[in-house]
Amino acid sequence: MDVIYDQYYYKYYDKELSEIFEYTKQQANKWAMIASKYGFWDNKYKLFNRNCIFSAKEYIKLLGTYSDHIAIEENIRKEFFC
C-alpha cells in the first residue's frame, strides 16, 4: 500500500512518505487540555484502541470520506482508488 500512497497521495501533496505512529495517551491528553485555554474546565479524555479490518472495497469507501483524499483531483483520485 505504501507504493500506491507514494505514487498518488504523497506525490500529489508533494510530501515524503513517513512512518505512522500509534496515537498515545500523552497526545490525547494534550489535545483534550487545549479546551482549558478557552475557559473549559474538568476536561477529560478517553482513548480507545481498536483494529478494524476492511475489504478493499470498504477501505476505498472509507478513504472517500477523508477531506484530504476528496480534495485530490478527480482523475488522480480515480486511479488512486482503483
N, C-alpha and C positions, 0 to 999 in steps of 0.2 A: 504494500500500500504506500510506503514511503516514496517509491519511484513515481507513482501516479500523482501523489501530492506535490512532489518536487516538480514534475512536468507541468502541472496545471495551476495549482493553488499558489505555491511559493514563487513560481516564475511570474505569475500574473501580478502578485503583490510585491515582487522584487524583494523577497525575503529569503533568508537562509533556513534550511531545514534545521530544527532544533529539537533537543531531547524533551520529552514530555515528562513532567514530574507529577507525582501524586499530590493533591491538594492537602495541606497539613492543618492541624488544629491551630497552629500559630497564625497561619494565613487567614483562616476562618475568623479567629478572634480579632485580628487586625481589621478586617472588613466590617465586622459587626460593631466594633467600637468607633468607627467613623461617625456614626449617628450621634455619639455623645458630644461631638464638637458643635452640634446644632441643637443642643438642649434636651435631647432624649436621654432618659436615664433608665436604669435597671435593664440594660441591654443584655440579651442572652443569645447564644447561638447553639446550634446543634449540627453536627457533622455526621452525615450518613454515608457510608461507603457501600457500594454495590457494583457488581459487574453485570452488564447486560450483553446478551448475545443476540445479534441481528443477522438475518439473512442479508444477502447483497441488496436485494430489492428494498428491504426495510431500512437498511442503513442509508441508502440513497435518498429515500423519503425523508429520513431524519436530517440529512445534510441540507435538503431543500428547505428546511425551516431556519437555518442559520443565516443571519443577515449578511455576513461576510461572504458566504457561499452564493447567496442570491445575487449579490452585487457584482459577481463575475460576469463579464459579457456573455450573453446568451449562447453564442456559437461555441465559445470555450467551455462554458458550463455544461453544455450538452455532451461534448466529448468527454469531459471530466466525469460526468455522471453515468457514462455508458458502461 
